[in-house]
Each structure stands twice: as C-alpha cells, then as structure tokens.
Amino acid sequence: MKITCITIFLWLLSIILSSDEVQASNREVKCKLTKKNYSLIPADINKDVNILDLSYNQVTLNVTDIRVLQKYFLLTELYLIENNVSILYSNSFGNLSNLEILNICRNSIYVIQQGAFVGLNKLKQLHLCQNKIVQLDPVMFVPLKHLILLNLHSNSIRSFDVPQLFHLELIILYGNPWNCSCRLFNLQNWLNTSNVTLENGNITMCSNPDILKNYGIKTVPFKAECHSKFSLSTTEDLYVYFNSSNKSTFNHSLNNLTRNPEHERFGKSWAFLVGVAVSVLMTSLLIFIAIKCPLWYSFVLSYNHHRLEEHEAETYEDGCTGNPSSLSPAPNTNSEETTVIFGQLPSFAVDDDGFIEDKYIDTHELHEEN
C-alpha cells in the first residue's frame, strides 16, 4: 500500500513539474532594442528571449553578429528592419531552428548566399522588402519547408524562378522592374495554377518591354513560343536543382515531382537507356564466347596426348605375343626362336627414352642385332 501511494505521489509531482516547464517555455520573453544605435548585436541579452527587435540600428549582421545570434536559439521572431545589412552570409541563422518570423526589410541587401536560410526549418514569414536584391536563386529557399509568406516588394528583381517545393499562401512582388519576357512565364504559370495569393496584384506591373507596360505579371499574354521554351527550361532547372540539393531534400522533392508526367517520361528514358546498354553487353559477351569456344576446345584436346608408360608397353608386348604369326615373315621359323625373340625386350624399350615402339620394325633385324 505504501509503495502504491509513493508511486502516485511521484507521478503527480512529475506532472506538476512538466506543466511548469511547458508554461515557462511558452512564456513570451520580448526584448525591444530599437533606435539604440547598435552596430553589433548585444551579447548580454536574456538567453530565454523569444522576440528580439533590433530595428533602426546600425547592425551589419557580420561574423560577430552571427556568432552572438547562435546563443538565442529560443527566438521565434527576429526584426532587423532598417539596419546596415548588405550581405546575408551562409548559415547566418543556423541555430535558430524555432524562428517563425524574420524581417530584414529596409536594408541594403544585394547578395544572398545560397545557404543563408539553412536551419530555419520552422520559418513561416520571410520579409526581404525594400532592399537591393537583383536576383534570387530558387535553391536558397529549399530549407524553408513551412514558409507561407514571402515579401519581396520594392527590390530590383526582374525575373524569379519559382522553387518547385514552394507552398506559399501569400507573396508580395510589387515595386520590382519585372521583365515580362518568356523567362517570366514560369512565375506567371505558378501564380495562376497554385493556391498562392499575389498581394497588390493590380499594381504588380511589367516594366519592359514597352508594349507590355500596362499589363500585370499575372495577366500578361505570352506568345506560343514561350510555352515550348518553358517546358525546356523546366527540365534544365530541375537538373541544376537536383545536383545542388542535399540528399534528403533531393529524395523529398523527387517524391513530389514524380506526379508530373513529364518527369515520368524522363525517368523511363533512363531505364530504356540502361536496358539497351545491358543488352549490348550481353550480346557482345555471347559473340565472344561463340568465337573462342572452338579454340578453347582444341586447346584442351591437345593435352590428351601423353607418354607411353611401362605397364602400357608390357600390355602391348603381351598382345603381340598372342599373334606371332602376323609379325613372322618366314613360315619356317620355329617356335623356340619366336619365343626367344619376343621374350626379350628391345634395347630401346628398356631405356624408356620417351619414344613409342614402332610395330613395323623387322623382328629378324632385331634378332640379328641382339
């Protein structure tokens, strides 16, 4: 009974402690350090901070800032509005796995390295508005699997190749000098076929060519040749994408892309190529064996000849004595002489020099020599 009571008491105590920990983890710790003229991110902030606002300072997000940011791994929101950030380096937010909102608007960002957003597995909102971004590599968005809002308004972007794994709900693209050539067809097709909402689509206009300036990027008409170019560029982009992604991302994207019939044909062509290669190799092997078999057979048969052994010689002599009349040239030769002749071994047979006995040697000549 006592053991049961102690067990129940410990169980209740563990539940109380765990609930306290959950409440502590869910407690919002906000730190607002705006307009403090900071050039570096302070390193003495509470490590339990969830929301960090460093807007309107002089932060550049350099190597020192990146090192300090790694300590605040509980951050869910980070605001760096209107600072001096010009480059987003690779792995800038690598330890912020709980971050859900990242706002870096109104800076001077013109370069975003490919691994800049690695580690942001829970990021839902990314604000890069009012910077100097000219081009965006779609591979850099691969780690952002839960991204639902992308804000890119008022940059210098002319075209945008949409990542294949994008599942956005809202995208903001106005204020960019969009070039409505065939290259933009990929973006327009995605905007019209996916569930994403283009905010302020009525003012997201083409800047060139001049004849299309009055069209929005979502409604601009494209010529027939753009459709064929789009299918070709899609295959090329996928090839680059697969080679630059890590292994886990590649497997996940492959499962999603196999639903597209165009990629199914791509996979079957490789299978057909492998089958042809295997058939050619097997046919070549069979032809080689058919040519070489007669040569190998004759080569093996050549080793059937061997030297005459002693017991074979004796057997041969016994056989000869059974029919002496066949070797006797003269009918008047008596049986005694014949017995003596065949009872003696020839001189060359005793030496056993490896030569085969000649049956056609005259027995009289051998008798005279002996």
C-alpha positions in Angstrom: 0.0 0.0 0.0 2.8 2.4 0.9 4.6 1.6 -2.4 1.4 2.4 -4.3 1.0 5.8 -2.5 4.6 6.7 -3.2 4.3 5.9 -6.8 1.1 8.0 -7.2 2.8 10.9 -5.4 5.8 10.8 -7.7 3.6 10.7 -10.7 1.6 13.7 -9.6 4.8 15.6 -8.8 6.3 14.8 -12.3 3.1 16.1 -13.9 3.3 19.4 -11.9 6.9 19.9 -12.8 6.4 19.2 -16.5 3.4 21.6 -16.6 5.6 24.3 -15.1 8.3 23.7 -17.7 5.7 24.0 -20.5 4.4 27.2 -19.1 8.0 28.6 -18.8 8.8 27.6 -22.3 5.6 29.2 -23.6 6.2 32.3 -21.7 6.8 35.2 -24.0 10.1 37.0 -23.4 10.3 40.1 -25.6 13.4 42.3 -25.9 12.9 45.6 -27.8 16.2 47.4 -28.6 15.2 49.8 -31.3 16.9 53.1 -32.1 19.8 52.4 -29.8 22.5 53.0 -32.4 23.9 49.5 -32.0 26.5 48.4 -34.5 26.6 44.9 -33.1 24.0 42.6 -31.7 24.4 42.8 -27.9 25.7 39.6 -26.3 24.2 40.3 -22.8 20.5 39.8 -23.7 18.5 37.2 -21.8 19.1 33.8 -23.4 15.4 32.9 -22.9 14.3 35.7 -25.2 11.6 34.8 -27.8 11.1 38.0 -29.6 14.1 40.3 -30.4 13.5 43.6 -32.1 16.7 45.4 -33.2 15.2 47.7 -35.8 16.6 51.1 -36.6 20.1 50.4 -35.6 23.5 50.0 -37.4 23.7 46.2 -37.3 25.5 44.7 -40.3 25.0 41.0 -39.5 28.6 40.2 -39.8 30.5 37.2 -38.5 30.5 38.5 -34.9 26.7 39.1 -35.0 26.1 35.6 -36.4 28.1 34.1 -33.5 26.1 36.0 -31.0 22.8 35.1 -32.6 23.6 31.4 -32.1 23.0 31.8 -28.4 19.4 32.9 -28.7 18.2 29.6 -30.0 14.7 30.2 -28.5 13.9 33.0 -30.8 10.6 32.8 -32.6 10.7 36.4 -34.1 13.6 38.5 -35.2 13.3 42.0 -36.5 16.2 43.8 -38.2 14.3 46.5 -40.0 16.3 49.4 -41.3 19.8 48.4 -40.4 23.0 48.3 -42.5 22.8 44.6 -43.6 24.2 44.3 -47.2 25.0 40.6 -47.4 23.3 37.6 -46.0 26.1 35.1 -45.4 25.7 31.3 -45.5 24.4 29.8 -42.2 23.6 33.2 -40.8 20.7 31.8 -38.8 21.8 28.2 -38.5 21.0 27.7 -34.8 17.6 29.5 -34.9 15.5 26.4 -35.5 12.5 27.8 -33.7 12.4 31.1 -35.7 9.0 31.7 -37.3 9.2 35.4 -38.4 12.3 37.0 -39.9 12.0 40.6 -41.0 15.1 42.3 -42.7 13.3 45.0 -44.7 14.7 48.4 -45.5 18.4 47.4 -45.6 20.9 47.4 -48.4 20.9 43.6 -49.2 22.2 42.9 -52.7 23.8 39.4 -52.1 22.1 36.4 -50.5 24.4 33.4 -50.4 22.9 30.0 -51.1 22.9 28.6 -47.6 21.7 31.8 -45.9 18.5 30.3 -44.7 19.8 26.9 -43.6 18.4 25.8 -40.3 15.2 27.8 -40.5 13.0 24.7 -40.6 10.0 26.4 -38.9 10.1 29.8 -40.6 6.7 30.9 -41.8 7.3 34.6 -42.7 10.3 36.0 -44.6 10.3 39.7 -45.2 13.1 41.0 -47.6 11.3 44.1 -48.9 12.9 47.4 -49.8 16.4 46.1 -50.4 18.7 46.0 -53.5 18.1 42.4 -54.5 18.5 41.8 -58.2 18.4 38.0 -58.5 17.3 35.1 -56.3 18.5 31.5 -56.6 15.5 29.2 -56.0 17.8 26.7 -54.3 18.2 29.0 -51.3 14.5 28.6 -50.4 14.7 24.8 -50.2 15.2 24.6 -46.3 12.1 26.8 -45.8 9.6 23.9 -45.9 6.9 25.7 -43.8 7.2 29.2 -45.4 3.7 30.6 -46.1 4.6 34.3 -46.7 7.3 35.8 -48.8 7.7 39.6 -49.1 9.9 40.8 -51.9 8.4 44.2 -52.8 10.4 47.2 -53.8 13.7 45.5 -54.8 15.4 45.3 -58.2 14.2 41.9 -59.3 13.5 41.4 -63.0 12.6 37.7 -63.0 12.1 35.0 -60.4 12.4 31.2 -60.9 9.9 29.7 -58.5 11.2 26.8 -56.4 9.4 23.5 -57.1 8.7 22.9 -53.4 7.1 26.3 -52.8 3.8 26.0 -50.9 3.2 29.7 -50.2 -0.1 31.2 -49.3 0.9 34.9 -49.8 3.6 36.5 -51.9 4.3 40.2 -52.4 6.1 41.2 -55.6 5.1 44.8 -56.5 7.6 47.6 -56.9 10.1 45.5 -58.9 11.1 46.2 -62.5 9.7 43.0 -64.0 10.8 41.9 -67.4 7.8 40.3 -69.0 9.7 38.1 -71.5 9.4 34.4 -71.8 11.5 34.0 -68.7 8.6 35.3 -66.6 6.2 32.6 -67.9 7.4 30.2 -65.2 6.3 32.7 -62.5 3.0 33.5 -64.1 2.1 29.9 -64.6 2.8 29.2 -60.9 0.8 32.2 -59.8 -2.2 31.0 -61.9 -2.1 27.3 -61.1 -1.1 27.3 -57.4 -3.1 28.4 -54.3 -0.8 31.3 -53.6 -2.3 34.9 -53.4 -0.5 37.7 -55.1 -0.9 40.7 -52.8 -1.4 44.0 -54.7 -1.5 42.1 -58.0 -3.2 45.1 -59.7 0.0 47.2 -59.2 2.5 44.4 -59.8 3.2 45.5 -63.4 5.6 44.8 -66.2 8.4 47.4 -66.7 9.6 46.1 -70.1 9.2 45.6 -73.0 7.4 48.9 -73.5 4.4 47.3 -75.3 3.6 45.3 -72.1 4.0 48.0 -69.5 0.2 48.2 -68.9 -0.1 44.5 -68.1 0.2 42.9 -64.7 2.7 40.0 -64.4 -0.2 37.6 -63.7 -2.2 38.6 -66.8 0.4 39.5 -69.4 -0.1 37.5 -72.7 2.7 35.3 -73.8 3.4 34.1 -77.3 3.2 30.4 -78.3 7.0 30.0 -78.4 7.2 30.9 -74.7 5.2 27.8 -73.9 7.7 25.5 -75.6 10.6 27.4 -74.1 9.1 27.0 -70.7 8.9 23.2 -70.9 12.6 23.0 -72.0 13.8 25.4 -69.2 11.8 23.4 -66.6 13.9 20.3 -67.4 17.1 22.3 -67.3 16.2 23.9 -64.0 15.3 20.6 -62.5 18.7 19.2 -63.5 20.5 22.1 -61.8 18.3 21.8 -58.8 18.8 18.0 -58.3 22.6 18.4 -58.5 22.8 21.3 -56.0 20.4 20.0 -53.3 21.4 17.8 -50.4 20.4 14.2 -50.3 17.4 14.4 -48.0 16.0 17.4 -49.9 16.5 15.5 -53.2 14.6 12.5 -52.0 11.7 14.6 -50.8 11.5 16.6 -54.0 11.7 13.5 -56.1 8.6 12.1 -54.4 6.7 15.3 -55.2 7.9 15.6 -58.8 7.1 12.0 -59.8 3.5 13.2 -60.1 4.4 15.2 -63.2 4.1 13.1 -66.4 6.9 15.0 -68.0 9.3 13.7 -65.3 7.9 10.2 -65.6 9.0 10.2 -69.2 12.4 11.4 -68.2 12.7 8.5 -65.8 11.6 5.9 -68.3 14.1 7.2 -70.8 16.9 6.4 -68.4 15.5 2.9 -67.8 15.4 2.3 -71.5 19.0 3.5 -71.9 20.2 1.2 -69.2 18.3 -1.7 -70.8 19.9 -1.1 -74.2 23.3 -0.9 -72.6 22.8 -4.2 -70.8 21.5 -5.9 -74.0 24.6 -4.7 -75.9 27.0 -6.1 -73.3 25.3 -9.5 -73.1 25.2 -9.8 -76.9 28.9 -8.9 -77.1 29.7 -11.5 -74.4 27.8 -14.3 -76.3 29.6 -13.5 -79.5 32.9 -13.6 -77.8 32.2 -16.9 -76.2 31.0 -18.4 -79.6 34.2 -17.4 -81.3 36.5 -18.5 -78.5 34.9 -21.9 -77.7 36.3 -23.9 -80.7 39.8 -22.6 -79.9 39.5 -23.4 -76.2 38.1 -26.9 -77.1 41.0 -27.7 -79.4 43.4 -26.3 -76.8 42.1 -28.7 -74.2 42.2 -31.7 -76.5 45.8 -31.1 -77.3 46.6 -32.1 -73.7 45.2 -35.7 -74.1 48.5 -37.0 -75.6 50.8 -38.5 -73.1 54.0 -40.5 -73.0 53.7 -44.3 -73.0 54.1 -45.7 -69.6 55.8 -49.0 -68.6 52.6 -51.0 -67.9 51.2 -49.9 -71.3 54.4 -51.2 -73.0 54.1 -54.6 -71.3 50.4 -54.8 -72.3 51.3 -54.1 -75.8 54.1 -56.8 -75.9 51.6 -59.4 -74.4 49.2 -58.6 -77.2 51.9 -59.0 -79.8 52.9 -62.5 -78.4 49.3 -63.7 -78.8 49.6 -63.4 -82.5 53.1 -64.1 -83.5 52.3 -65.2 -87.0 51.4 -61.7 -88.0 55.0 -60.5 -87.3 56.8 -63.6 -88.6 58.0 -63.0 -92.2 59.2 -66.6 -92.8 57.0 -69.6 -92.3 59.9 -71.9 -91.5 60.9 -70.1 -88.3 60.5 -72.4 -85.3 58.5 -71.7 -82.2 61.6 -71.6 -80.0 63.2 -68.8 -81.9 60.0 -67.0 -81.8 59.7 -67.3 -78.1 63.2 -66.1 -77.5 62.7 -63.1 -79.7 59.5 -61.9 -78.1 60.6 -62.9 -74.6 63.5 -60.3 -74.8 62.8 -56.6 -74.6 64.2 -54.4 -77.3 67.1 -52.3 -76.4 65.3 -49.0 -77.0 62.3 -50.2 -74.8 64.5 -50.8 -71.8 66.0 -47.3 -71.9 62.4 -45.8 -71.9 63.6 -42.7 -73.6 60.0 -41.5 -74.3 59.7 -42.8 -77.9 56.8 -45.1 -78.9 57.7 -48.5 -80.1 57.4 -49.0 -83.9 55.4 -52.1 -84.8 56.8 -52.3 -88.3 60.4 -53.0 -87.4 61.5 -56.3 -88.8 61.9 -58.9 -86.0 64.8 -60.7 -87.8 66.8 -57.5 -87.9 66.2 -57.1 -84.2 67.3 -60.7 -83.6 70.5 -60.2 -85.6 71.3 -57.0 -83.7 70.8 -58.8 -80.4 
